[in-house]
Structure formats: C-alpha cells, structure tokens
Amino acid sequence: MKKAKRLDHVQASLTLAITAKAAAMKSEGIDIISFGAGEPDFDTPAPVVEAAKNALDHGLTRYTAVAGMPALRAEIAAWYGREFGVETAPDQVIVGIGGKQVIYNAIMSIIDAGDMVLIPSPYWLSYPAMVHLAGGEVAFIETREEEKFLMTPNMLEEAIVKHAPKLLILNSPSNPTGQCYTESDLRALADVLRRHPDVNILWDNIYAHLTYGGFRHVELAKVAPDLCPRLVTTGGFSKSFAMTGWRLGFAIADPERIRMMTTIQSHSTSNAVSFAQAGALAALKLDRAVLENMRKAFENRRNIILEEISKIDGVSCAAPMGAFYVLLNCKKYCNIERGLHWIQGDVDLAKYILEEGHVATVPGSAFGAPGYLRLSFALDEEGIRKGIQRIADALATLNA
Ligand SMILES: Cc1ncc(COP(=O)(O)O)c(C=O)c1O
C-alpha cells in the first residue's frame, strides 16, 4: 500500500500495545488499575454542559468563524489577561479543535521542510510527531533528573548554536515530568533567546492551572514581552476544565501568526464545534471554586502517590509541581532476569507490571525517558493506594 514519506518518522504510539493489552484484560473481567490516563476523571462542570445544551436548543448548529466565535475569542483574550497578567486582544486568539490542533497549526505555520526544531526531553510524544509531519527535523535537548528535567540556559545556548533551529517547543507544567519553569528560570532562558532572533517559540501551558505545593504558574509572555512577536502560546480546556471530549484549545500569538494559523485551519477543519464553543464561553465564567476544587483533589492525590511511592524499594521520582503525572525512575528494574521474567527496559517492565500486578502504566520510552514509567494520578485515592501497592508487590517479586 502506498505510504507517504512523511509517515516515516511517525510511529504508532509505543503505548498502544500496552493500552490494548490492558483493555483486553479488562474485558476478560480482570481488575486492572490504570495509571495511564491523560485526562481528568471528573465530569465537565454542569454550567458548561448546560450552556452547550442551550446552544443546541437555540440553533447554534452552523459553521462559526474559522478562528472561533468572536465572543469566545474576546472572552479568552480577557480571561488570559486576567489570569496571567498579559494584556491580550481578541485578534491575538484562535480557537481550534483541542490544544493538539492549535499546536499542529502553529508548527505548520512556522516550519518548512528540513527546518530544525528543538524539544527538551522528556517530552510530550506528539511534539516530535507533529514536527515530522510538517517536514521538520527534531533535535532533543536531554535534561537531567537531578535538575528536575528542566532545560538550563547553557543547554539551550549550546543547542541553538549547534542546530540553528527555527523553533523551540517548551511545555510547563510538563507532561510527562510534572515539572515547571519558575519566573527566574524563564528570565534566564529568555536572555538566551534574545541573542537568537531567528528562533520562534511554542509555549504549551495546557496544565497551567494545575500546579501544587504553592507553585504559581508564570507565563513566558509575561516574563519576556519582547519575545511575543515570535511566541505562540497554546492552551486548552481539556485538563483544568475537565473537557477532554469537547476538543477545544486555543492559541495566543501575534495577529499575523493567528492569521496564518487561521488560513491553515480554514483548509483542514474550519471552526471548532459551534455548541462546544458555547460551552467554553461558560467555562471561562465558572466560579473559581469549581476549578479550585478539582485542582485541590489533584494536589491531594499527588501527595498520596508520592507518599506511597516513597515506600517502594529502588524507585524514585522528582515531586511534580504541576500537571497530573509522576515520572518514576525504575532503572533498577530495567535490566533484570528472574525466573521466567526477562526485563530489558521500561516497555518490558510496564508489560510485566500489567501482567503480574494488573496495573497499567506508560513506558517512559514513549516520552524519550527510557528507564522510567509515567503514572497519571487522575484516579481516586483508593485506586492510587491499591495500584501502587500492586506495583510494589510486583517489583518485590523481581527483587526476591
Ligand atoms: C502537554 C500537552 N499539550 C497538549 C495536549 C493536548 O490536549 P487537547 O488536544 O486535549 O487539548 C496534551 C494532551 O494530552 C498534553 O499533554
């Protein structure tokens, strides 16, 4: 069958085999605990659902403007300004079908065939795939666990000099590490970027409202407004508003960049779903307490999972300051032979934990972090305690 060359570097997700196996085991009636989810387990807040229903009842069922309903673009601009202290105009906003689509459109509007893109590693697995689909090439910047997986200014400077990239992709809070750049981190990175005016920046803040331990998210646009002409900030409703299925994301950028992204979107998907946009308008007007309650629940789960993990022999993780993932260092168990079990890396380990412990995790290799497992804590407290205990028991068997 004919296969386009652009697919050569885009692999089917490493996680698919494990997810499929977990699903098959579940359907056989096996009690699987899943730390695999990349989405909140909460229902979308009721006023958002009501607003979408109302929109349907009132005939909001036609195309909207490609970049989003004017009222929603204006509301996102105002909300972003309030939340992060960055004054934003409606023509600096585009609404798309999930954070994913706006990121894709941003990359498509910046990258030509052969252009280099810098991505700090570990990374969200769709970034390199999107760059390859756009014809670009990726250079990863390897970060270190001892430095909380944060890219340092030196790492950035060296990579820019070596690769002459057209784009840098930054994600804070990060999927999969849960780590966040502080204001002073960002100031230091901005100093480097100022010296290299050809580098565009994509700043993905989709987990910005899910931060813990008193950490307050800071926007790159706030810290370095002078970089804004070459900065695209992307976000969305999936995570902090519990709206994954609504497929709503947005980007904030210079109006010229927004026009380019709108042109691309106009020829692929047109507008985001009309009545979902009505829901998004209501989401931005939600009582703050609604979001805060979800955030608090995640913070509580994060504390529980860290406490439970600390009891397991031979694994460790840097405490996440945001998002809802921990990246568990399991290197000790990634090259081990015990009886029938021969584990040669995190993919084997994840399979073993699924088969022996009936717990689904995501191998770190999927995110450029071999030797690690990603555990999402978007599940209830009991599930977390039970699941971590099962992992501990399965690992203890390997230790025996
Ligand atoms: C870092 C990151 N960015 C963007 C997205 C895209 O989210 P969505 O397309 O649901 O808005 C995700 C989803 O998992 C993510 O983890």
PDBQT file of the ligand as one rigid body, heavy atoms in Angstrom, charges set to zero:
ROOT
HETATM    1  C1  LIG A 501       1.439  18.672  27.007  1.00  0.00    +0.000 C 
HETATM    2  C2  LIG A 501       0.153  18.551  26.282  1.00  0.00    +0.000 A 
HETATM    3  N1  LIG A 501      -0.154  19.505  25.369  1.00  0.00    +0.000 NA
HETATM    4  C3  LIG A 501      -1.289  19.447  24.673  1.00  0.00    +0.000 A 
HETATM    5  C4  LIG A 501      -2.193  18.433  24.863  1.00  0.00    +0.000 A 
HETATM    6  C5  LIG A 501      -3.430  18.436  24.001  1.00  0.00    +0.000 C 
HETATM    7  O1  LIG A 501      -4.623  18.367  24.674  1.00  0.00    +0.000 OA
HETATM    8  P1  LIG A 501      -6.010  18.548  23.942  1.00  0.00    +0.000 P 
HETATM    9  O2  LIG A 501      -5.814  18.324  22.490  1.00  0.00    +0.000 OA
HETATM   10  O3  LIG A 501      -6.915  17.565  24.571  1.00  0.00    +0.000 OA
HETATM   11  O4  LIG A 501      -6.450  19.967  24.213  1.00  0.00    +0.000 OA
HETATM   12  C6  LIG A 501      -1.922  17.416  25.781  1.00  0.00    +0.000 A 
HETATM   13  C7  LIG A 501      -2.824  16.267  25.965  1.00  0.00    +0.000 C 
HETATM   14  O5  LIG A 501      -2.508  15.235  26.499  1.00  0.00    +0.000 OA
HETATM   15  C8  LIG A 501      -0.719  17.492  26.526  1.00  0.00    +0.000 A 
HETATM   16  O6  LIG A 501      -0.401  16.571  27.453  1.00  0.00    +0.000 OA
ENDROOT
TORSDOF 0
